[in-house]
Amino acid sequence: MEKQKVVTAQEKQKQVIISILYGTTMIIIFLGIYFSVYSLVYRISFQVLNAQIPGVIFGMLVSYLGSRYFFSVNRLKTEINKNTSKFSWSNFKKEKSSKHHH
């Protein structure tokens, strides 16, 4: 019984984290779309090097990156929901290369 409660608590925590990540990606996509529309309405452009770039391009870029993050979260969700996956601090450690530079 105890183990079952821990598993459901871990599952709940996973669901909350995934929901937060999905929410964040949706905010990024929305802000990109909003900035694109705002740039169209108010004719916003930016000076990049020697060219004037419409703000719509930047808004579309933000939306594109948000959608890529959305699909990354989908892949992460499938990996996290596997029974074989578990948290380990070693996942965050930088791997040492086998070649030593002198």
Backbone as CSV, one residue per row, in Angstrom:
resi,resn,N_x,N_y,N_z,CA_x,CA_y,CA_z,C_x,C_y,C_z
1,MET,0.809,-1.203,0.000,0.000,0.000,0.000,0.851,1.265,0.000
2,GLU,1.873,1.307,0.861,2.738,2.489,0.946,3.378,2.779,-0.401
3,LYS,3.875,1.722,-1.037,4.558,1.905,-2.322,3.598,2.451,-3.375
4,GLN,2.369,2.008,-3.336,1.376,2.470,-4.296,1.088,3.963,-4.105
5,LYS,1.041,4.450,-2.877,0.834,5.873,-2.616,1.996,6.703,-3.128
6,VAL,3.220,6.196,-2.959,4.410,6.909,-3.432,4.393,6.995,-4.950
7,VAL,4.038,5.898,-5.603,3.999,5.889,-7.068,2.966,6.885,-7.569
8,THR,1.798,6.919,-6.961,0.783,7.855,-7.426,1.203,9.300,-7.147
9,ALA,1.920,9.531,-6.060,2.425,10.877,-5.785,3.477,11.273,-6.818
10,GLN,4.330,10.341,-7.191,5.329,10.625,-8.222,4.663,10.871,-9.567
11,GLU,3.644,10.083,-9.883,2.915,10.276,-11.135,2.237,11.639,-11.157
12,LYS,1.667,12.023,-10.037,1.010,13.331,-9.929,2.029,14.455,-10.144
13,GLN,3.217,14.293,-9.542,4.267,15.294,-9.689,4.707,15.386,-11.150
14,LYS,4.840,14.255,-11.814,5.202,14.251,-13.244,4.154,14.993,-14.063
15,GLN,2.874,14.723,-13.774,1.791,15.374,-14.507,1.803,16.882,-14.303
16,VAL,2.077,17.321,-13.087,2.128,18.759,-12.800,3.272,19.413,-13.575
17,ILE,4.437,18.779,-13.556,5.596,19.338,-14.256,5.337,19.402,-15.758
18,ILE,4.793,18.332,-16.332,4.491,18.319,-17.767,3.451,19.390,-18.093
19,SER,2.453,19.554,-17.232,1.429,20.584,-17.461,2.044,21.980,-17.452
20,ILE,2.961,22.221,-16.531,3.645,23.520,-16.473,4.442,23.749,-17.757
21,LEU,5.140,22.712,-18.219,5.916,22.841,-19.455,5.012,23.095,-20.657
22,TYR,3.887,22.374,-20.733,2.935,22.625,-21.820,2.396,24.054,-21.746
23,GLY,2.057,24.496,-20.554,1.555,25.859,-20.387,2.575,26.895,-20.824
24,THR,3.827,26.665,-20.472,4.896,27.589,-20.863,5.048,27.645,-22.380
25,THR,4.998,26.488,-23.036,5.126,26.484,-24.500,3.940,27.189,-25.148
26,MET,2.757,27.019,-24.575,1.582,27.687,-25.142,1.689,29.203,-24.977
27,ILE,2.230,29.647,-23.860,2.438,31.085,-23.645,3.430,31.629,-24.664
28,ILE,4.515,30.893,-24.902,5.517,31.336,-25.884,4.892,31.450,-27.266
29,ILE,4.121,30.423,-27.664,3.466,30.449,-28.979,2.498,31.634,-29.057
30,PHE,1.680,31.820,-28.020,0.718,32.923,-28.002,1.416,34.274,-28.096
31,LEU,2.504,34.455,-27.339,3.217,35.735,-27.376,3.821,35.997,-28.750
32,GLY,4.293,34.962,-29.405,4.815,35.123,-30.760,3.735,35.559,-31.732
33,ILE,2.576,34.923,-31.638,1.455,35.291,-32.507,0.991,36.714,-32.185
34,TYR,0.885,37.029,-30.891,0.462,38.362,-30.474,1.424,39.424,-31.005
35,PHE,2.733,39.169,-30.877,3.697,40.156,-31.347,3.644,40.309,-32.864
36,SER,3.387,39.211,-33.578,3.244,39.294,-35.034,2.070,40.184,-35.411
37,VAL,0.932,39.980,-34.780,-0.258,40.794,-35.074,-0.015,42.247,-34.675
38,TYR,0.562,42.444,-33.491,0.869,43.788,-33.010,1.806,44.510,-33.986
39,SER,2.800,43.782,-34.484,3.753,44.373,-35.431,3.079,44.729,-36.745
40,LEU,2.128,43.907,-37.166,1.396,44.214,-38.399,0.539,45.467,-38.217
41,VAL,-0.171,45.534,-37.114,-1.087,46.654,-36.878,-0.317,47.969,-36.747
42,TYR,0.779,47.962,-35.992,1.529,49.191,-35.735,2.779,49.341,-36.600
43,ARG,2.897,48.475,-37.593,4.007,48.538,-38.572,5.371,48.644,-37.895
44,ILE,5.631,47.718,-37.007,6.900,47.704,-36.273,7.953,46.973,-37.094
45,SER,9.133,47.566,-37.127,10.275,46.906,-37.768,11.528,47.216,-36.955
46,PHE,12.529,46.387,-37.155,13.779,46.513,-36.409,14.951,46.658,-37.372
47,GLN,15.918,47.439,-36.960,17.138,47.594,-37.736,18.092,46.465,-37.348
48,VAL,18.405,45.603,-38.297,19.357,44.515,-38.073,20.448,44.674,-39.119
49,LEU,21.652,44.963,-38.649,22.767,45.332,-39.522,22.318,46.498,-40.382
50,ASN,22.237,46.311,-41.701,21.819,47.418,-42.561,20.447,47.196,-43.173
51,ALA,19.644,46.322,-42.561,18.338,45.998,-43.128,17.232,46.255,-42.102
52,GLN,16.088,46.654,-42.611,14.897,46.804,-41.786,14.140,45.467,-41.827
53,ILE,13.986,44.836,-40.691,13.288,43.553,-40.606,11.934,43.783,-39.938
54,PRO,10.850,43.355,-40.597,9.526,43.528,-39.985,9.420,42.748,-38.673
55,GLY,8.702,43.310,-37.708,8.508,42.648,-36.424,7.762,41.336,-36.550
56,VAL,6.976,41.199,-37.627,6.229,39.963,-37.867,7.190,38.776,-37.944
57,ILE,8.341,38.983,-38.550,9.332,37.908,-38.685,9.779,37.433,-37.302
58,PHE,10.034,38.362,-36.400,10.464,37.983,-35.056,9.339,37.263,-34.303
59,GLY,8.121,37.743,-34.457,6.981,37.081,-33.827,6.786,35.669,-34.345
60,MET,6.952,35.492,-35.659,6.834,34.159,-36.253,7.956,33.245,-35.754
61,LEU,9.136,33.806,-35.581,10.261,33.028,-35.067,9.993,32.548,-33.641
62,VAL,9.454,33.433,-32.812,9.121,33.058,-31.431,8.050,31.964,-31.429
63,SER,7.033,32.097,-32.283,5.987,31.072,-32.376,6.559,29.744,-32.845
64,TYR,7.452,29.800,-33.812,8.089,28.581,-34.317,8.883,27.885,-33.207
65,LEU,9.672,28.653,-32.471,10.447,28.068,-31.375,9.518,27.501,-30.300
66,GLY,8.427,28.181,-30.009,7.450,27.670,-29.058,6.854,26.350,-29.508
67,SER,6.561,26.243,-30.810,6.000,24.984,-31.316,7.040,23.863,-31.261
68,ARG,8.311,24.196,-31.493,9.367,23.173,-31.358,9.471,22.714,-29.913
69,TYR,9.380,23.649,-28.972,9.406,23.287,-27.554,8.204,22.411,-27.203
70,PHE,7.053,22.712,-27.808,5.849,21.923,-27.574,6.084,20.460,-27.959
71,PHE,6.671,20.238,-29.138,6.933,18.870,-29.577,8.028,18.211,-28.733
72,SER,8.973,18.995,-28.245,9.994,18.462,-27.336,9.354,18.005,-26.024
73,VAL,8.383,18.762,-25.544,7.684,18.375,-24.315,6.892,17.089,-24.565
74,ASN,6.314,16.943,-25.768,5.621,15.696,-26.103,6.570,14.505,-26.012
75,ARG,7.766,14.659,-26.574,8.754,13.572,-26.519,9.179,13.313,-25.079
76,LEU,9.382,14.377,-24.311,9.757,14.238,-22.911,8.667,13.508,-22.132
77,LYS,7.424,13.833,-22.416,6.301,13.199,-21.726,6.298,11.698,-21.958
78,THR,6.543,11.268,-23.191,6.558,9.830,-23.463,7.726,9.150,-22.759
79,GLU,8.869,9.837,-22.676,10.026,9.258,-21.977,9.786,9.181,-20.472
80,ILE,9.197,10.213,-19.917,8.961,10.254,-18.471,7.927,9.219,-18.053
81,ASN,6.946,8.978,-18.905,5.875,8.053,-18.546,6.263,6.585,-18.681
82,LYS,7.439,6.305,-19.202,7.902,4.919,-19.250,8.192,4.444,-17.832
83,ASN,7.889,3.190,-17.558,8.120,2.634,-16.221,9.601,2.520,-15.898
84,THR,10.446,2.448,-16.912,11.875,2.266,-16.685,12.581,3.574,-16.349
85,SER,11.923,4.708,-16.563,12.588,5.993,-16.314,12.523,6.342,-14.838
86,LYS,13.640,6.884,-14.340,13.670,7.372,-12.968,14.659,8.520,-12.885
87,PHE,14.491,9.357,-11.877,15.328,10.530,-11.720,16.707,10.134,-11.213
88,SER,17.728,10.802,-11.763,19.087,10.592,-11.280,19.868,11.888,-11.468
89,TRP,20.582,12.296,-10.415,21.400,13.505,-10.511,22.501,13.337,-11.543
90,SER,22.905,12.109,-11.814,23.984,11.885,-12.782,23.576,12.318,-14.195
91,ASN,22.273,12.454,-14.449,21.816,12.931,-15.753,22.233,14.376,-16.002
92,PHE,22.529,15.104,-14.939,22.865,16.515,-15.062,24.371,16.770,-15.032
93,LYS,25.150,15.728,-14.794,26.598,15.895,-14.737,27.171,15.903,-16.143
94,LYS,28.180,16.724,-16.324,28.840,16.814,-17.606,29.704,15.571,-17.791
95,GLU,29.560,14.921,-18.955,30.359,13.730,-19.207,31.780,14.122,-19.576
96,LYS,32.724,13.394,-19.032,34.125,13.656,-19.357,34.462,12.929,-20.647
97,SER,35.164,13.625,-21.528,35.552,12.991,-22.783,36.698,12.017,-22.529
98,SER,36.788,11.004,-23.391,37.820,9.986,-23.197,39.196,10.493,-23.642
99,LYS,39.210,11.543,-24.438,40.484,12.121,-24.886,40.907,13.225,-23.927
100,HIS,42.132,13.167,-23.468,42.662,14.210,-22.584,43.534,15.139,-23.399
101,HIS,43.282,16.434,-23.242,44.088,17.445,-23.947,45.171,17.947,-23.025
102,HIS,46.405,17.867,-23.460,47.537,18.355,-22.642,48.125,19.579,-23.252
